[in-house]
Amino acid sequence: MVQQRCAVKSMLSVTPGSFYPPPLVDSSVILLKPYRPARYAIGDSVAFSTLVRTAFSQRRKTLKNALRGVANEAQIRAAGIDPRLRAEQVSVAAYARLNRIVC
């Protein structure tokens, strides 16, 4: 969802030792530079948010299964997306196309 609205640039890596108590993960500082206007026409922004959240809420599942109830296989294919892909394998442009089809 961020990539739809902003250019994202990694600026700095932060090690766990920079925090107390140290987390079990590395961190990064990122720069978000807003697109004006938004990068892609998405249609309904609330529906886009629901679509993307639903896809990523079950990342281990294919889109066909993760989006059940939000988009059917025919709609996913109509957006030019292979329904066997996982959420992170789909571009922002493809999610925008799918959202316009579903809305």
C-alpha positions in Angstrom: 0.0 0.0 0.0 2.9 2.3 0.7 4.4 1.8 -2.8 1.1 3.0 -4.3 1.5 6.4 -2.6 5.2 6.9 -2.0 8.6 6.2 -3.5 10.4 4.1 -0.9 14.2 4.4 -0.3 16.2 2.6 2.3 18.5 5.1 4.0 20.2 3.4 6.9 20.4 0.0 8.6 20.1 -0.1 12.4 21.6 -3.0 14.3 19.8 -4.6 17.3 22.5 -3.2 19.6 21.1 0.3 19.0 18.1 -0.5 21.2 17.6 -1.7 24.7 16.6 -4.4 25.1 17.9 -5.4 21.7 15.3 -6.8 19.4 15.8 -10.1 17.5 15.6 -8.3 14.1 17.6 -5.7 12.2 15.9 -2.4 11.5 16.0 0.2 8.8 15.3 3.9 8.4 13.5 4.6 5.2 12.6 7.7 3.2 9.0 8.0 1.9 8.6 10.5 -0.9 4.9 11.0 -1.8 3.8 10.6 -5.4 1.6 13.5 -6.6 -0.7 12.3 -7.9 -0.8 8.7 -6.8 1.3 6.3 -8.8 -1.7 4.2 -10.2 -5.4 4.7 -10.5 -6.8 2.3 -8.0 -10.4 3.1 -7.9 -11.9 2.9 -4.3 -9.0 3.4 -1.8 -10.9 1.6 1.0 -11.4 -1.4 -1.2 -7.8 -1.3 -2.3 -6.7 -1.3 1.3 -9.0 -4.3 2.0 -7.7 -6.2 -1.0 -4.0 -5.7 -0.2 -4.5 -6.4 3.5 -6.4 -9.6 2.7 -3.8 -10.8 0.3 -0.9 -10.2 2.7 -2.8 -11.5 5.8 -2.2 -15.1 4.6 1.1 -14.7 2.8 1.8 -18.5 2.6 -1.4 -19.0 0.5 -1.9 -18.4 -3.2 -3.9 -15.4 -4.2 -6.7 -17.6 -5.3 -7.1 -18.9 -1.7 -6.1 -15.8 0.2 -8.5 -13.6 -1.7 -11.5 -15.9 -1.4 -14.5 -13.8 -0.7 -12.8 -10.6 -2.0 -11.9 -11.6 -5.6 -12.6 -14.8 -7.6 -10.2 -16.6 -9.9 -11.7 -15.1 -13.0 -11.2 -11.6 -11.7 -7.6 -12.3 -10.7 -6.9 -13.7 -14.2 -8.7 -10.7 -15.8 -6.2 -8.4 -14.0 -3.3 -10.3 -15.6 -2.3 -12.1 -12.4 -1.6 -15.8 -12.1 -3.9 -17.0 -9.2 -1.1 -19.4 -8.1 1.2 -16.5 -7.1 1.6 -15.4 -3.5 0.9 -11.8 -2.3 4.5 -10.6 -2.4 5.0 -11.8 -6.0 2.4 -9.3 -7.4 3.3 -5.8 -8.4 1.5 -2.7 -7.2 0.2 -2.1 -10.7 -1.4 -5.5 -10.8 -3.1 -4.9 -7.4 -4.4 -1.6 -8.8 -5.8 -3.4 -11.9 -7.4 -6.1 -9.7 -9.0 -3.5 -7.5 -10.5 -1.7 -10.4 -12.0 -5.0 -11.7 -13.3 -6.0 -8.3 -14.9 -2.6 -7.5 
